Amino acid sequence: MSQLFPARSNFIAKISILAVVLFMAAIAGGLVWYIYSPAFTKVGVAIPQPVPFPHNFHIAALGLDCRYCHVGVDQSSFADLPPTETCMSCHSQIATTLASLQPVRDSYANGTPIQWNRVNSLPDYVYFNHQIHVNKGVGCETCHGRVDTETTAVRAKYFYMSTCTECHSNPEKYLRPQANIYDMGYTPSEAQMTLGAKLVKEYDIMPPNQLVDCSICHR
Amino acid sequence: MTTDNKSQEQLDLAALRKRLASQHGKNYWRSLNELAETEEFSEIVKREFPRQAQFLEEFSRRDFLKVLGASLALAGLAACSPREIGKILPYSTAPEDLIPGKPLYFASAMPKDGYGLGVLVRSEMGRPIKVDGNPRHPVSQGTSDMFMQASILDLYDPDRAKNITAQGTVKTWDDFSAALAAQSGPNLRILTGTVSSPSLADEIQAVLAKFPQAKWHQYSPLSLTRGALTQVFDQPVSVQYHFDKASVILSLDSDFLFREPGSLRYSQDFGIRRNPSESNGSMNRLYVVESSLTLTGSNADHRLAVRSADVETFARALAVRMGIQTGAPADKMPGLDWIEPLADDLLSAKGSSLVIAGERQPAIVHAIAHAINQALGAVGNTVVYTDPVESNPIDQLASLRDLSQDLDQGIVDTLLILEGNPAYTAPADLDFPGLIQKAKMSVYLGLHADETAALTTWHIPAAHYLEMWGDLRSYEGTTSIVQPLIEPLYGGKSSLEVLAILLGQKDAKGYDLVQKYWQNRLKESNFEVVWKQTLRDGFIFDIGLFPQPIAPQVNSSVLASVQQSLASDVLEITFEPDPTIWDGQYTNNAWLQELPKPLTKLTWDNAALVSPKIAQSLALNDGDIIQIKLGERSLEAPIYVQPGQAENSLAISLGYGRKQGGKVLEGTGFNAYSIRTSSAPWFAGDVQISKTGKTYQLATTRDHQSMEGRDLIRETSLAEYLQNPNFAQDSPDEQHSLYAPVNYPGHAWGMSINLGSCIGCNACVLACQAENNIPTVGKDQVSRSREMHWLRIDRYFQGSLDAPSVAFEPVPCMHCEQAPCEPVCPVGATAHNAEGINEMTYNRCVGTRYCSNNCPYKVRRFNFLKYEDDTTPSLKAMRNPDVSVRMRGVMEKCTYCIQRINAARIQAEVSGNPIKDGDVRTACQQACPTQAIVFGDLNDTSSQVRKLKDSPLTYALLGELGTKPRTTYLARVTNPNLKIKDQA
């Protein structure tokens, strides 16, 4: 009985196996590339909002403090967005006819909320608390980037678990003095590692082994 | 669920008795199955999650592989979907004091059968999410009962009535008020439950004044003692008991730890006297004479199980011994040898002893109890009489009979039923459902479209107490303001608002009605200040509002009556409030339905409880359906063999077998109201039972999570404890461990549970459920051992089948320092934190269940089927935002309320003030009326929990395993009278 397959079939078979392996590796690599790319993480991608709120103008030009609007940030787990009346505290006097502020005026008149699109979000099983971070030396900029340069708020970072554990394992690399929490473009007055070590003591930060306990964030 | 032939081996009770008799020392058992070591029991023990693969039985191998492949593919896809970006909707104008993410607390009052319980409600951005006792309120004192905890689910119940309807068509409030104003003829009848609300009573009086032919009737199916009490004293009297001052207590069929309006306070007062280690070796002693095992009976030092009808015999025998002029007992009964030592005991504690007669006992038993109290000098000390607390103290059965008569004669123009579902709860002989339809116009204000709503011409959705303004008095007279936490979800109205229509104030708001009433009543010059203070505190501090103490005399003609006794071989039936769903108003509450009843451990059903002797003589097994024939009425119900049930007595609880009013109540239990008549609302002799040959599947948790009879309960008598306070200690052998000891330099959280003061009331179980978003699983899943309660209460019997003693043991996660669950987790989803808490990370768990397999305490619960309903909007609003809602396929367990620890830690770190003892309280600890659960920092030498851990009564569950549990127990001490030898 003659052979069913010619000798070169062996080569095709080997190439096919290799092709399958390469194809799978390409898919896996593609997926990894995708989940780290802005297409997935939305880092730096402008998110449309019902009212254009230029953070850069309000912070850099007017010099508003973060807490003027995000009132709960140092008192509560949730930083919160301002109620419409906060906007109207100025905009009842300034730019009262600006067309782009019509939703704000409507909201104030009708008592209906403005529907902002979320920029940063965490999974439901992660319990992040703004209050403790802001009171213990973590600046807004550390997670949210240079908000003072943004015409539309964008994600500065995608929050992987490693984003959190990096700081929880090495808090001294990131801590700031209490006076600089809300500063944008902050540079430490001395080497960060020396300052950080001092601040860890001053703030009485928990030891890193406790800071990475699961129940610190998950419950 | 009824099946015709189910093979179940008949328990050989005679053999069980013999085995029990031959055992020496204490032997604890949880069920007859366990004692008999039946196959059913060993199956449950062998497999923690028995029959877990049962859904797949129908599958062929090929189908199974298909489903497996598909689910893998789908799981892969689900993991890749990008997260949806949500919206944030800030307020337009922010409410005062509200910081999103921080809870607010408001004081209010919860109605329970017309009386108020002070509550403090936690509100998260306008959503009430948890109800606890108000610490300042003299009745709740910060503690709660299971109904208080479950009331939050009632608020968000998706089955609540949502529209005003007239004969099925949707109408508006304007339609209704026009119809009521137009049709209200002179013969108006108002039917309410017990009313203690001063403003409501005042408004009803105003309506009665405006319509001279109108009448006010009251009926609440469990508050029928008023007639008997008024007969005893010739005047309406409210009785308050002070169990904190009582050293010797006799209960004549009274379940005062559960069913009195003052039960919550009574439980606290009773519990603090069960702690000999904290009170120099003194504690109270409780004698109970009752038919069916109740919460109170299970906490007794001496319990006599007799038919309810025989309680009178016992009371008369005691009265004769105490020298009270009364008719002699008609016959002999077992247990009369108690009388002598009991009387001596009561007399020796003169002034600090008391006798309490049960709600369902006739006037003579109440008369004897009060006569004995007077003879004992209890009046003014442990027993206080006051003017009645309720607004209109009438005999409610007589009142309902009058109303029925008027309805029957067709003279009623308008019948206004203000809550209570009387079409379902009224005695069967009155045919109330038929009579309602004889009124020309009938209006029902009720939370659900229930049996009564189906019969009335109008149904108005009622406002839940968390949605309305009102006021209530508690059993001892404290007046609380009911304030709403949320706008009515479905436009519900309060009784005040409905009655206001009749006074020509169609759109009167509840707030104005209540506020105006108190402004007139208090006549304060600075009313605004008083009012604000009242709303903050939750009750009105005004001494003039308390009922005046009086000194009524017992009517001697009641005492002189002659006993009509029941022959000793006649079978009696007793009706009881259900241990979890009460009179039927909570039948649609899934938390209460699934809460194992304290003594039977049944869920989702009631059953006819019979004694082992009756079961043996009729060859009946659990779940066999019998026909119960009482007079001309009959009912089919499954039986359940209950150790400790009086021999010739059959008990059935009210509240089940409902047909309308929601999805949860469908197909649960059997309607005992259908055979309950107005002539015998509590117990009746001469009931006939017969086997039907059918069986019914009951879902009971009594054998679940068994720790297989190891040395789990340690208890002793007071006398022995005083001789050897260290009786509970393990032998001092050094414990060796292969693992290195771990240091906990910061906080070290731990818990101590006092088995002596735990009364088994179940409040902790529901508090845990409400705090931790614990789902219910349904009857079918319960019968597969899949209930999700993180905290369970094990109930153990000890002693004989017919008169066992009972011990309760709450079992949460032990948070072992050497936790057996941790090394076996392949993904590190369960681990220890730096404060010694065994933490469970749901998002990491892959559901191997190895941890549960390795847990000696069986405290881990596996979420088999995504039990949490995350689609119903109202239920989403109820969840505690600080606790994850768990998905399918993860293991869950008690976390020591880690969210509360984290909150306290953040507060401490931000403020700079370290956490003090009491800053972190777990939900179960907060709820416990007897302070049996204490939680705190073991490294804090001044903390209460540290002191308790150092008590000689402290022992660890299965301590010999070397798991070093952080949760430990205080051994139970009971206080039996050495002169009484209990029934064998």
Interface residues (C-beta under 8 A of the other chain):
Chain A: L31 F40 K42 I47 V71 G72 Q75 S76 S77 F78 D80 L81 P82 P83 T84 E85 S107 Y108 N110 G111 T112 P113 I114 Q115 W116 N117 R118 S121 P123 D124 Y125 Y127 N129 Q131 I132 N135 K136 D204 M206 P207 N209 Q210 D213 C214 S215 I216 H218 R219
Chain B: C80 P82 R83 I85 G86 K87 I88 L89 P90 Y91 S92 T93 A94 I99 P100 G101 K102 G746 A831 N833 A834 E835 I837 E839 T841 Y842 N843 R844 D882 V883 S884 V885 T895 I898 Q899 N902 I906 E909 V910
